[in-house]
Amino acid sequence: MYINPDFDGVPDVVIHISMIFLKAAIITLFPFALKDIYSSISKNQRNALTYFLTLNLLFIALFFFHIEYIRELFSIHASSNAVKYYYLSHVDLSTPYYVGGSEWKTAWMSFIPQTKELLLGLFCSALMTLWGYWLGARWVSRFGISFILLMICTFAPSAMGLVLWDYDLFMGGVFFDTLSIQLLPFFWLASGSGTTMLFILAFFFYIHGYQFTRYTKQL
């Protein structure tokens, strides 16, 4: 568990309560945000395809922008005593501190973790879109897919090797490794760069959904 040093001077209890509230709000709002989206794409092939394509274009743009310009600095800043991010300038640190660093570098240079994340992102967006297209905006549909996506985003990155659970946590992905940790209730108390990434990605998702429904209502 770590607290961002930028919060020095703020009581820990205030930070913990704020993090729990904000992360719970992001997760809780998800099925409600899907209501207008699913109302728009239900049994509507054009709207469903438009939503799927625009969501993935946004995701891919953020994905490659993060890899190219942000990930290295983010990984340095976000690494802590318990959660360590692999990054290219320090993957050759001694094994007791960075387990599997050389293996990660070889895989990263071969675009393996990146491909896994892209496929996971495409799968989640396809599942979410098809679910809404076929099942509509009923509350059972929205809460059902929200739970399924929460489980996928929490546990799939570890199963896919994007997160290595050792004595410490070693993070070797782009987005989903951080999301999987931030979504675990144990880490809801934590604040730091990983939390910031969660908030930014949630912001883009909700803004995209708002703009999409606003556009389709005008058609």
N, C-alpha and C positions, 0 to 999 in steps of 0.2 A: 504494500500500500504506500502511496506517495502523495504528497501535496505539493503542488507547484509553488516554487519559491516566490513567484509573483504575488502570492496571497499572504506574504509575511505581514503580520500585524492584524490579520483577520482571525478571530477565534475559530479554532478547528470545528467546533460544533456548528457554527454558522455555515462553514464550507460544506460539511457533511450533509446537513439538512438541505442545503441548496442543490447539491449534486443529486441527492435522492429525488427531490421534487422535479428537477429539470429532466432527468433521465426517465423517470416514471411518466412525465408529461409527454415526452417524445413517443414513447411506446404506446401510451393510452390513446393519444390522438390519432394514431395510425388508422384504426378501423373507421373512425369518424371522417377522416380525410378521404377515405375510399368511397364514401357514400355518393358524392357527386360524380366522382370518376366512374364508378361502376354504373351509375344511372345513365351516364353518357355512352359507355361502350357496350352495355348489355344488348346482345342481339344486333349490334350495329358494327358490321365488319370494317367500314371505313374509319369510324372513330377508334375502334380497337386497334387497328393497324397503325393509325396515326399516333395513338398513345404509346404503343410499343416502340415504334421507330424513334419518336422524339425523346422518350425516356432513355433509350439506349444511346442515342447520339450524345445526349448530355452526359451520360455515365462515361462513355468512351472518351469524350473530350476532357472531362475531369481526370479520368484515369491516366491518360498519357501526359497531361499537363503536370500532374502530381509526380509522375515518374521522372519527367525531364527537369523540372525546376524546383520541386519541393521535397521529395522523399528523402534525399540524403541529409539535408539540414533538419528535416522533421525527425528523422530517426536518431540523429545525434542528440537533439534537444529532448526527445520523448523518452530516451533510454533512462532507466533508473536502476536501483540496486536489485529489484525483483523482476522488472520487465525490461528486457534488452532487445533492441531492434538490430537486425543485421544491416550493415551498410558498407558500401564498397571500400571506403577508406580505412576500415578497421575490422575486416573479416579475418585477418590473420593474427588476431590477439590470441594469447595462449589458451589452450583448450579449457582449463578450469573456469575461464571467465566467459568465453563465447563458444559454447558447444556447437559443433557442426558448421563452423564458419566457412571452412574451405569448400565443403559440400554445397552449402547455400550459394556461394559465389559461382561455382560451376553451373548450378541449376539456373541462377539468375541470368548469367551471361548467355545461357541457352534459351531464355525466355520461358522457362517452365512455370515458375510461380505466377508470372504475369498471365500466361495462358489459362492456368487454373482459375484465376480470379475473373478473367473475362468470361469464361464459360459459366462460372458460378453466377455472375451478374446477369448474363443472358438467360440462364435457366430461371432465376428468381423473377425476372421481369416477364418472361414468357408465361410462367406459371401464374403470376399475379394477373396478367392480362387475360389469359384464357379462362381463368377462374371467374373473373368478373363478366366476361363475355357470355359464358354458359350459365352461370348461377345468379347473376344480377346483383342488386344492391341490398338484398335482405340482410338483416343484422347477423343471421347465422352464417351467411356467406362471408361477410366482411370480417367478423371476429374469427371465423375458422381459418381464413387465409392469413390473417395477421398472426395467429398462433403458429401456423406452419412456417411462415417466413421467419418468425422470431427464432424458432428452433433451428432452422437451416443456418441462419446467419450466426447463431451462437455456437453451434457444434460442428458444422461442416468444415470451417477453416482448419480446425485441429485434425479432423479426419483426413483432410487433403494434404496435410503436412505444411500448411502455411503458418501454423503455430506449433512450436515444440515445447511440450511440457517436460521440463527437467527439474532440477533443484530450483532454477529460475525459469521464467518464461522467455522464449526466444521467438521473435516476430520476424517472419520472412516474406510477408506479402505486401500488398499495396494499400488496400482499404479494409478488406474483410478480416484480416488478422486483428486489426485494432478494434473493429466493430464487435468481433466475437468476444473480446475481453471486456469491452465497455458494457456489453449487454448482460454479462454475468452479474447476478445480484451482489456477489461479494465485492465487486469493483464499483458498485454504485456510489460508494462513499468517496472514491478517488476523484481527483481533479488533476488536470495536466494537459499536455498536448493531445493525447488520445481522446480526451473528453471534448476538446475543441474540434477535432476532426468529426466526431459523432454529431456535434451541433451543426457544423457546416454542411455535412452530407444531408442531415435531416432538413435543413433550411432549403437546400436545392431541390430535394424531393417534394416538399410541400409547396414551394413556389411553382415548380413545374406543374404539379397537379392543379393548383389554382388557375394558372394561366391556361392550361388545357381545357378545363371545364368552362372557363370564361369564354374561350374561343368557340367551343362547340355549341354553347348556348346561343351564340350570335348567328349560327348557321341556319 
